[in-house]
Amino acid sequence: MNDKVKQVLNVILDKFKSGDIPEAVAISMYPIPEIPSAKWSLMNRTLMFLSGSMDGRGYKQWQQVDRFVKKGSKAFHILVPFIKKHKDDQGDDKQFLIGFGCRPVFRKEDTDGKDLEYETIELPDLPLIERAEEWGISVRAIPGNYRYRGYYSFNRKEIALATPEEKTFFHELSHAGHEKVKGRLKAGQDPLQEIVAELSAAALCKIVGKQGKDTSGNSYRYIEKYAEKINMNPYKACLKVMSETEKVLNLILKGEDEIAH
């Protein structure tokens, strides 16, 4: 194993020690279809997230979209397989994995140039965004796909949105509020945590949301999906998390200072 490959693997091992891996893997499970890293392995997408980006590309790939790597920027490395072709006894071509090498790639954050398509997403004046700011959480637009529309990163204190819809923002803000109420949440999409977030988001849409579109049917189906994973109907699942949901809503609507008093 060459030194570069060892360095890349050590990044993963170090993050296991610090506890960052579960969140990184959970978010990296949702590949983005419109950018090159969608075709990367889960390990490489995890390395990209750990580097602090959701979009990593090679030097020439950035040039192809009229972006250019800033002077002095350092690449992070992904693993690439070395495949050797060989004919078997019957004359058929067979492929064999003979090892791994490293390829340098650069984060979008280390480039300048033309705006990417997903950067043109304009987030509206989101209600309660000041609560995220009070908690030191940044809110930004990211590329998305049909499978997910946003996430909240515990470690990076960041809400990333692939849609301007207020309910998606409320859902991720509710995850952040739930973390404050309960402490560190489970990585990934834990059913009860998702139900708390969606129930809170639906309530916030009714209380302070400005969108006229009724998304309550979508919320019900979302909650129903996660309730089935814990062998409960949506009604019982909502009752089970009602107390925590109330705490999350109070925290978001009133703020920590008023709750403390």
GULUMVEX-495579 format. One record per residue (C-alpha): y, z negated, x negated; residue in three letters; chain; residue number from 0. Coordinates in nm, 4 decimals. Example, Ala and Ser with C-alpha at 12.3 -4.5 7.8 and 13.67 -1.06 7.14 Angstrom:
2
((-0.4500, -0.7800, -1.2300), ALA, A, 0)
((-0.1060, -0.7140, -1.3670), SER, A, 1)
//
This chain:
261
((0.0000, 0.0000, 0.0000), MET, A, 0)
((0.3314, 0.1053, -0.1557), ASN, A, 1)
((0.6319, -0.1268, -0.1864), ASP, A, 2)
((0.8355, 0.0432, 0.0878), LYS, A, 3)
((0.5565, 0.0032, 0.3426), VAL, A, 4)
((0.5206, -0.3623, 0.2428), LYS, A, 5)
((0.8930, -0.4171, 0.2973), GLN, A, 6)
((0.8759, -0.2657, 0.6463), VAL, A, 7)
((0.5773, -0.4794, 0.7419), LEU, A, 8)
((0.7483, -0.7886, 0.6012), ASN, A, 9)
((1.0365, -0.7295, 0.8445), VAL, A, 10)
((0.7869, -0.7619, 1.1306), ILE, A, 11)
((0.6191, -1.0693, 0.9809), LEU, A, 12)
((0.9518, -1.2456, 0.9180), ASP, A, 13)
((1.0576, -1.1871, 1.2776), LYS, A, 14)
((0.7274, -1.3317, 1.3999), PHE, A, 15)
((0.8157, -1.6507, 1.2105), LYS, A, 16)
((1.1637, -1.6660, 1.3632), SER, A, 17)
((1.0338, -1.6005, 1.7162), GLY, A, 18)
((1.2231, -1.2731, 1.7664), ASP, A, 19)
((0.9209, -1.0469, 1.8066), ILE, A, 20)
((0.8273, -1.1111, 2.1752), PRO, A, 21)
((1.1727, -1.0097, 2.2997), GLU, A, 22)
((1.1911, -0.7101, 2.0675), ALA, A, 23)
((0.8491, -0.5833, 2.1768), VAL, A, 24)
((0.9292, -0.6387, 2.5461), ALA, A, 25)
((1.2471, -0.4307, 2.5284), ILE, A, 26)
((1.0890, -0.1690, 2.3026), SER, A, 27)
((0.8166, -0.1119, 2.5642), MET, A, 28)
((1.0684, 0.0930, 2.7625), TYR, A, 29)
((1.1097, 0.4214, 2.5693), PRO, A, 30)
((1.4163, 0.6333, 2.6398), ILE, A, 31)
((1.3210, 0.9942, 2.7232), PRO, A, 32)
((1.6411, 1.1684, 2.6155), GLU, A, 33)
((1.6540, 1.0637, 2.2491), ILE, A, 34)
((1.4216, 1.1190, 1.9475), PRO, A, 35)
((1.3026, 0.7580, 1.9230), SER, A, 36)
((1.1281, 0.7968, 2.2610), ALA, A, 37)
((0.8458, 0.9617, 2.0665), LYS, A, 38)
((0.8191, 0.6818, 1.8123), TRP, A, 39)
((0.5380, 0.4301, 1.8084), SER, A, 40)
((0.5929, 0.0868, 1.9611), LEU, A, 41)
((0.6112, -0.0622, 1.6110), MET, A, 42)
((0.8861, 0.1778, 1.5068), ASN, A, 43)
((1.0838, 0.1201, 1.8277), ARG, A, 44)
((1.0494, -0.2533, 1.7633), THR, A, 45)
((1.1804, -0.2060, 1.4083), LEU, A, 46)
((1.4747, -0.0138, 1.5540), MET, A, 47)
((1.5587, -0.2920, 1.7988), PHE, A, 48)
((1.5289, -0.5519, 1.5250), LEU, A, 49)
((1.7745, -0.3473, 1.3185), SER, A, 50)
((2.0299, -0.3990, 1.5961), GLY, A, 51)
((2.0181, -0.0609, 1.7675), SER, A, 52)
((1.8622, 0.1271, 2.0587), MET, A, 53)
((1.9125, 0.4680, 1.8959), ASP, A, 54)
((1.7940, 0.5506, 1.5449), GLY, A, 55)
((1.7676, 0.9003, 1.3952), ARG, A, 56)
((1.7318, 1.0771, 1.0637), GLY, A, 57)
((2.0336, 1.2053, 0.8711), TYR, A, 58)
((1.9882, 1.5657, 0.9859), LYS, A, 59)
((1.9118, 1.4622, 1.3440), GLN, A, 60)
((2.2521, 1.2965, 1.3628), TRP, A, 61)
((2.4145, 1.6126, 1.2270), GLN, A, 62)
((2.2453, 1.8148, 1.5024), GLN, A, 63)
((2.4388, 1.6168, 1.7647), VAL, A, 64)
((2.7662, 1.6339, 1.5675), ASP, A, 65)
((2.7512, 1.2797, 1.4394), ARG, A, 66)
((2.7660, 1.1842, 1.0746), PHE, A, 67)
((2.6428, 0.8803, 0.8839), VAL, A, 68)
((2.9288, 0.6634, 0.7599), LYS, A, 69)
((2.9717, 0.6346, 0.3854), LYS, A, 70)
((2.7958, 0.3274, 0.2481), GLY, A, 71)
((2.5661, 0.2834, 0.5490), SER, A, 72)
((2.2175, 0.1577, 0.4736), LYS, A, 73)
((1.9137, 0.3085, 0.6404), ALA, A, 74)
((1.6327, 0.1124, 0.7961), PHE, A, 75)
((1.2815, 0.2469, 0.7562), HIS, A, 76)
((1.0105, 0.3410, 1.0010), ILE, A, 77)
((0.6437, 0.4000, 0.9294), LEU, A, 78)
((0.5079, 0.7551, 0.9378), VAL, A, 79)
((0.1370, 0.8400, 0.9216), PRO, A, 80)
((-0.0048, 1.0681, 0.6548), PHE, A, 81)
((-0.2594, 1.2980, 0.8157), ILE, A, 82)
((-0.5019, 1.5135, 0.6200), LYS, A, 83)
((-0.6859, 1.8076, 0.7713), LYS, A, 84)
((-1.0458, 1.8741, 0.6736), HIS, A, 85)
((-1.3159, 2.1064, 0.8012), LYS, A, 86)
((-1.6405, 1.9434, 0.9037), ASP, A, 87)
((-1.9891, 2.0857, 0.8527), ASP, A, 88)
((-1.9500, 2.3039, 1.1623), GLN, A, 89)
((-1.6228, 2.4479, 1.0340), GLY, A, 90)
((-1.4081, 2.2693, 1.2903), ASP, A, 91)
((-1.0724, 2.1240, 1.1845), ASP, A, 92)
((-1.0648, 1.7456, 1.1826), LYS, A, 93)
((-0.7703, 1.5177, 1.1172), GLN, A, 94)
((-0.7942, 1.1971, 0.9175), PHE, A, 95)
((-0.5392, 0.9204, 0.8735), LEU, A, 96)
((-0.5146, 0.8532, 0.5011), ILE, A, 97)
((-0.2257, 0.6078, 0.4995), GLY, A, 98)
((0.1368, 0.5439, 0.5853), PHE, A, 99)
((0.4686, 0.6182, 0.4269), GLY, A, 100)
((0.8286, 0.5313, 0.5128), CYS, A, 101)
((1.1098, 0.7428, 0.6498), ARG, A, 102)
((1.4758, 0.6380, 0.6324), PRO, A, 103)
((1.6676, 0.6507, 0.9609), VAL, A, 104)
((2.0151, 0.5375, 1.0574), PHE, A, 105)
((2.1429, 0.3427, 1.3550), ARG, A, 106)
((2.3855, 0.5023, 1.5969), LYS, A, 107)
((2.6204, 0.2168, 1.5098), GLU, A, 108)
((2.6338, 0.3494, 1.1518), ASP, A, 109)
((2.7555, 0.6945, 1.2571), THR, A, 110)
((3.0817, 0.8571, 1.3664), ASP, A, 111)
((3.1458, 1.1752, 1.5574), GLY, A, 112)
((3.0980, 1.3281, 1.8994), LYS, A, 113)
((3.0172, 1.0941, 2.1872), ASP, A, 114)
((2.6548, 1.0976, 2.2973), LEU, A, 115)
((2.5715, 1.1697, 2.6605), GLU, A, 116)
((2.4876, 0.8096, 2.7441), TYR, A, 117)
((2.8120, 0.6867, 2.5875), GLU, A, 118)
((3.0054, 0.8616, 2.8622), THR, A, 119)
((2.8731, 0.6152, 3.1199), ILE, A, 120)
((3.1772, 0.4340, 3.2516), GLU, A, 121)
((3.1081, 0.0804, 3.3605), LEU, A, 122)
((3.3271, -0.0261, 3.6523), PRO, A, 123)
((3.5382, -0.3400, 3.6721), ASP, A, 124)
((3.2338, -0.5586, 3.7283), LEU, A, 125)
((3.2809, -0.8748, 3.9356), PRO, A, 126)
((3.1979, -1.1916, 3.7388), LEU, A, 127)
((3.2023, -1.0138, 3.4037), ILE, A, 128)
((3.4318, -1.2951, 3.2926), GLU, A, 129)
((3.1346, -1.5320, 3.3229), ARG, A, 130)
((2.9414, -1.3244, 3.0708), ALA, A, 131)
((3.2440, -1.3333, 2.8411), GLU, A, 132)
((3.2683, -1.7123, 2.8756), GLU, A, 133)
((2.9066, -1.7376, 2.7664), TRP, A, 134)
((2.9664, -1.5147, 2.4643), GLY, A, 135)
((2.7637, -1.2273, 2.6090), ILE, A, 136)
((2.8739, -0.8689, 2.5492), SER, A, 137)
((2.8240, -0.6010, 2.8154), VAL, A, 138)
((2.7700, -0.2396, 2.7110), ARG, A, 139)
((2.6330, 0.0927, 2.8350), ALA, A, 140)
((2.3054, 0.2311, 2.6968), ILE, A, 141)
((2.0781, 0.5304, 2.7652), PRO, A, 142)
((1.8235, 0.4686, 3.0388), GLY, A, 143)
((1.5354, 0.6215, 3.2289), ASN, A, 144)
((1.3697, 0.5960, 3.5680), TYR, A, 145)
((1.1708, 0.2882, 3.4629), ARG, A, 146)
((1.4503, 0.0515, 3.3764), TYR, A, 147)
((1.8241, 0.0271, 3.4252), ARG, A, 148)
((1.9253, -0.2577, 3.1996), GLY, A, 149)
((1.8237, -0.5660, 3.0069), TYR, A, 150)
((1.9523, -0.9007, 2.8860), TYR, A, 151)
((1.8776, -0.9829, 2.5234), SER, A, 152)
((1.8474, -1.3573, 2.4632), PHE, A, 153)
((1.8757, -1.3308, 2.0851), ASN, A, 154)
((2.1582, -1.0787, 2.0727), ARG, A, 155)
((2.3522, -1.2293, 2.3648), LYS, A, 156)
((2.3945, -0.8870, 2.5158), GLU, A, 157)
((2.3696, -0.7294, 2.8596), ILE, A, 158)
((2.2920, -0.3587, 2.8284), ALA, A, 159)
((2.3351, -0.1374, 3.1348), LEU, A, 160)
((2.2114, 0.2166, 3.1954), ALA, A, 161)
((2.3844, 0.2285, 3.5342), THR, A, 162)
((2.7225, 0.1280, 3.6741), PRO, A, 163)
((2.5581, -0.0434, 3.9736), GLU, A, 164)
((2.6812, -0.3980, 4.0209), GLU, A, 165)
((2.3431, -0.5326, 4.1286), LYS, A, 166)
((2.1871, -0.4395, 3.7960), THR, A, 167)
((2.4633, -0.6304, 3.6174), PHE, A, 168)
((2.4140, -0.9284, 3.8517), PHE, A, 169)
((2.0394, -0.9209, 3.7825), HIS, A, 170)
((2.0887, -0.9396, 3.4064), GLU, A, 171)
((2.3695, -1.1957, 3.4373), LEU, A, 172)
((2.1309, -1.4060, 3.6462), SER, A, 173)
((1.8761, -1.3956, 3.3643), HIS, A, 174)
((2.1489, -1.5311, 3.1352), ALA, A, 175)
((2.2364, -1.8013, 3.3875), GLY, A, 176)
((1.8692, -1.8894, 3.4321), HIS, A, 177)
((1.8402, -1.9306, 3.0565), GLU, A, 178)
((2.1267, -2.1799, 3.0644), LYS, A, 179)
((1.9696, -2.3713, 3.3519), VAL, A, 180)
((1.6140, -2.3779, 3.2218), LYS, A, 181)
((1.6377, -2.3229, 2.8477), GLY, A, 182)
((1.4717, -2.0368, 2.6593), ARG, A, 183)
((1.2987, -1.8036, 2.9041), LEU, A, 184)
((0.9645, -1.6320, 2.8529), LYS, A, 185)
((0.9863, -1.2936, 2.6812), ALA, A, 186)
((0.9074, -0.9867, 2.8867), GLY, A, 187)
((0.9052, -0.9588, 3.2638), GLN, A, 188)
((0.7711, -1.2923, 3.3807), ASP, A, 189)
((0.7183, -1.2698, 3.7613), PRO, A, 190)
((0.8976, -1.5924, 3.8582), LEU, A, 191)
((1.1897, -1.5196, 3.6258), GLN, A, 192)
((1.2240, -1.1709, 3.7716), GLU, A, 193)
((1.2198, -1.3068, 4.1257), ILE, A, 194)
((1.4935, -1.5599, 4.0393), VAL, A, 195)
((1.7062, -1.2831, 3.8877), ALA, A, 196)
((1.6608, -1.0382, 4.1758), GLU, A, 197)
((1.7097, -1.3008, 4.4463), LEU, A, 198)
((2.0261, -1.4194, 4.2712), SER, A, 199)
((2.1487, -1.0608, 4.2306), ALA, A, 200)
((2.0945, -0.9838, 4.5985), ALA, A, 201)
((2.2872, -1.2977, 4.6943), ALA, A, 202)
((2.5727, -1.2145, 4.4560), LEU, A, 203)
((2.5986, -0.8658, 4.6057), CYS, A, 204)
((2.6559, -1.0252, 4.9454), LYS, A, 205)
((2.8995, -1.2857, 4.8114), ILE, A, 206)
((3.1192, -1.0963, 4.5655), VAL, A, 207)
((2.9834, -0.7416, 4.5337), GLY, A, 208)
((3.2187, -0.4581, 4.6137), LYS, A, 209)
((2.9641, -0.1810, 4.6617), GLN, A, 210)
((2.9090, -0.0644, 5.0160), GLY, A, 211)
((2.5532, 0.0508, 4.9509), LYS, A, 212)
((2.2908, -0.1826, 5.0950), ASP, A, 213)
((2.0190, -0.2352, 4.8344), THR, A, 214)
((1.8430, -0.5253, 5.0069), SER, A, 215)
((1.5384, -0.3071, 5.0751), GLY, A, 216)
((1.5031, -0.2321, 4.7055), ASN, A, 217)
((1.5360, -0.6019, 4.6257), SER, A, 218)
((1.2599, -0.6868, 4.8720), TYR, A, 219)
((1.0236, -0.4317, 4.7180), ARG, A, 220)
((1.1101, -0.5572, 4.3686), TYR, A, 221)
((1.0358, -0.9177, 4.4654), ILE, A, 222)
((0.7218, -0.8117, 4.6514), GLU, A, 223)
((0.5881, -0.6374, 4.3393), LYS, A, 224)
((0.6268, -0.9488, 4.1256), TYR, A, 225)
((0.5044, -1.1832, 4.3982), ALA, A, 226)
((0.1793, -0.9866, 4.4132), GLU, A, 227)
((0.1260, -1.0551, 4.0419), LYS, A, 228)
((0.1088, -1.4290, 4.1146), ILE, A, 229)
((-0.0926, -1.3819, 4.4366), ASN, A, 230)
((0.1896, -1.4833, 4.6679), MET, A, 231)
((0.3783, -1.3131, 4.9491), ASN, A, 232)
((0.7511, -1.2516, 4.8961), PRO, A, 233)
((0.8538, -1.5325, 5.1326), TYR, A, 234)
((0.6490, -1.7999, 4.9534), LYS, A, 235)
((0.7516, -1.6701, 4.6122), ALA, A, 236)
((1.1198, -1.6957, 4.7064), CYS, A, 237)
((1.0701, -2.0480, 4.8388), LEU, A, 238)
((0.9001, -2.1447, 4.5131), LYS, A, 239)
((1.2054, -2.0429, 4.3073), VAL, A, 240)
((1.4760, -2.1354, 4.5598), MET, A, 241)
((1.5848, -2.4504, 4.3785), SER, A, 242)
((1.6249, -2.2729, 4.0430), GLU, A, 243)
((1.7967, -1.9790, 4.2137), THR, A, 244)
((2.0501, -2.2148, 4.3704), GLU, A, 245)
((2.1266, -2.3654, 4.0286), LYS, A, 246)
((2.1721, -2.0181, 3.8783), VAL, A, 247)
((2.4079, -1.9109, 4.1566), LEU, A, 248)
((2.6142, -2.2284, 4.1326), ASN, A, 249)
((2.6462, -2.1847, 3.7581), LEU, A, 250)
((2.7552, -1.8213, 3.7883), ILE, A, 251)
((2.9955, -1.8741, 4.0775), LEU, A, 252)
((3.1492, -2.2053, 3.9743), LYS, A, 253)
((3.1136, -2.2101, 3.5969), GLY, A, 254)
((2.9842, -2.4817, 3.3673), GLU, A, 255)
((3.2975, -2.6973, 3.3841), ASP, A, 256)
((3.2903, -2.7360, 3.7619), GLU, A, 257)
((2.9138, -2.7923, 3.7662), ILE, A, 258)
((2.9547, -3.0699, 3.5096), ALA, A, 259)
((3.2017, -3.2440, 3.7391), HIS, A, 260)
//
